[in-house]
């Protein structure tokens, strides 16, 4: 059995930045949009990160790894944004020290989470095609939008939105047909 390649989050981010600066990739960083092609040493595919407005980031990912990969995030920021993650194809296993159990993030499911000041490990299987959309919303933007004034939010979500760095929020749900329709529009947007 082949051993999984292990990278830290910062090492995984350095590779496309290094390729871009050396001019050996079709990667680009223009204003609020960052487009990266996966390095051949890691597999094939791309991800596009776009800051839609201050505090709101949309990331589209479509990757196929050449071998099993494990990404280590040694410490999420205390100001980690609220993240909605939608898996469109395949899955990854996430182990976070703020959660009791490992989570299998699967196609057809979505996760809403805010896990500040925690360590995490993401495991990807070789030749699985990972296709997902992340929407990250800063706590400041949520506050400015008055989300915490809506009422009827789960208590742990209210605490996370309030910026309680000791509060962990992680929910998994089924991606509904209406959600799929919106996701399709995001993917096909020019």
C-alpha positions in Angstrom: 0.0 0.0 0.0 1.4 3.4 -1.0 1.9 5.9 1.8 -0.1 9.1 1.7 1.7 12.3 0.9 1.4 14.6 3.9 1.5 18.4 3.6 0.7 21.2 6.0 -1.8 23.8 4.9 0.9 26.4 4.4 3.0 23.9 2.3 -0.1 23.2 0.1 -0.6 26.9 -0.4 3.1 27.6 -1.1 3.2 25.3 -4.2 0.8 27.3 -6.4 2.2 30.6 -5.2 5.8 29.5 -6.0 4.7 28.2 -9.5 3.0 31.5 -10.2 6.0 33.6 -9.2 8.4 31.4 -11.2 6.1 31.8 -14.3 5.7 28.0 -14.8 1.9 27.8 -14.4 -1.2 29.3 -15.8 -2.0 30.5 -12.3 -3.1 34.1 -11.8 -3.6 36.5 -9.0 -5.5 39.5 -10.1 -7.2 41.8 -7.6 -9.7 39.9 -5.6 -9.5 36.7 -7.8 -6.9 34.0 -7.4 -6.9 31.1 -10.0 -4.6 28.2 -9.4 -3.9 25.1 -11.5 -2.8 22.1 -9.4 0.8 21.3 -9.7 1.5 18.1 -11.7 3.4 16.7 -8.6 0.1 16.8 -6.7 -2.4 15.9 -9.5 -4.6 17.8 -11.9 -7.3 20.4 -11.7 -7.8 23.9 -10.4 -9.3 26.1 -7.7 -10.6 29.6 -8.0 -10.9 31.9 -5.0 -12.8 35.1 -5.4 -13.5 37.8 -2.8 -17.0 38.9 -3.8 -16.9 41.7 -1.2 -14.9 42.4 1.9 -15.7 39.4 4.2 -17.3 37.2 1.6 -15.1 34.7 -0.3 -16.3 32.1 -2.9 -13.9 29.2 -3.7 -14.6 26.7 -6.5 -12.4 23.6 -6.5 -12.1 20.7 -9.0 -9.1 18.5 -8.3 -7.9 14.9 -8.9 -5.0 13.8 -6.7 -2.3 11.5 -8.1 -1.9 9.8 -4.7 -3.5 9.8 -1.3 -3.0 13.2 0.4 -3.3 14.4 4.0 -3.3 18.1 4.7 -2.6 19.3 8.2 -3.9 22.6 9.5 -2.0 23.0 12.8 -4.2 25.9 14.1 -7.2 27.5 12.5 -7.4 31.3 13.2 -9.4 32.6 16.1 -11.2 34.7 13.6 -12.1 31.8 11.3 -15.1 32.8 9.1 -18.3 30.9 9.0 -17.9 28.4 6.1 -20.5 26.7 4.0 -18.9 23.8 2.1 -20.8 21.9 -0.7 -19.3 18.7 -2.0 -20.4 18.1 -5.6 -18.3 15.0 -6.3 -16.4 12.5 -4.1 -15.4 13.2 -0.5 -12.8 13.8 2.0 -12.3 12.7 5.6 -11.9 15.6 8.1 -10.6 15.1 11.6 -10.8 18.3 13.8 -9.7 18.4 17.4 -12.8 20.4 18.2 -15.2 17.6 17.1 -15.8 14.3 18.8 -15.6 12.2 15.7 -14.0 12.3 12.2 -16.4 13.6 9.6 -16.7 12.2 6.1 -17.7 15.2 3.9 -19.6 13.6 1.0 -21.0 14.5 -2.4 -24.6 15.6 -2.0 -24.0 16.9 1.5 -23.1 20.3 2.8 -21.4 21.4 5.9 -21.8 24.7 7.8 -19.0 25.2 10.3 -17.0 27.6 12.3 -14.2 25.8 14.2 -11.8 28.6 15.5 -8.5 27.8 17.2 -8.6 24.1 16.3 -6.2 21.8 14.5 -7.5 19.8 11.5 -6.5 17.0 9.1 -8.1 16.5 5.7 -7.6 13.2 3.9 -8.1 12.8 0.2 -8.0 9.5 -1.7 -5.9 9.1 -4.9 -7.8 9.5 -8.2 -11.0 10.7 -6.5 -12.2 13.8 -8.2 -12.9 16.4 -5.5 -15.3 19.0 -6.7 -16.6 21.4 -4.0 -17.7 25.0 -3.4 -16.8 26.9 -0.2 -18.5 30.1 0.8 -16.8 31.9 3.7 -18.4 34.8 5.5 -16.5 36.8 8.1 -18.0 37.3 11.5 -17.8 41.0 10.9 -19.9 40.8 7.7 -22.5 38.5 9.5 -22.7 41.1 12.3 -23.1 44.0 9.7 -25.9 42.0 8.0 -27.7 41.6 11.3 -27.7 37.8 11.1 -27.5 37.5 14.9 -30.7 39.5 15.1 -32.7 37.0 13.1 -33.7 34.8 16.1 -34.4 31.1 16.0 -30.8 30.2 15.3 -29.3 27.3 17.0 -27.5 28.4 20.2 -24.1 27.0 19.1 -24.4 29.0 15.8 -25.4 32.2 17.7 -22.3 31.7 19.9 -20.1 31.2 16.9 -21.5 34.2 15.1 -21.0 36.3 18.3 -17.3 35.5 18.0 -17.0 33.2 21.0 -13.6 31.6 20.1 -14.3 28.7 22.4 -17.5 27.9 20.6 -17.4 25.2 17.9 -20.2 24.9 15.3 -20.4 22.1 12.8 -23.5 20.9 11.0 -24.0 18.5 8.1 -27.1 18.5 5.9 -28.4 17.2 2.6 -27.9 19.5 -0.4 -31.5 20.2 -1.5 -32.6 20.6 -5.1 -32.9 24.4 -4.6 -29.3 24.5 -3.2 -28.1 22.5 -6.3 -29.8 25.0 -8.6 -28.0 27.9 -6.9 -24.7 26.0 -6.9 -25.1 25.3 -10.6 -25.5 29.0 -11.2 -22.4 29.8 -9.2 -20.4 27.3 -11.3 -21.7 28.5 -14.6 -21.4 32.2 -13.8 -19.1 34.0 -16.4 
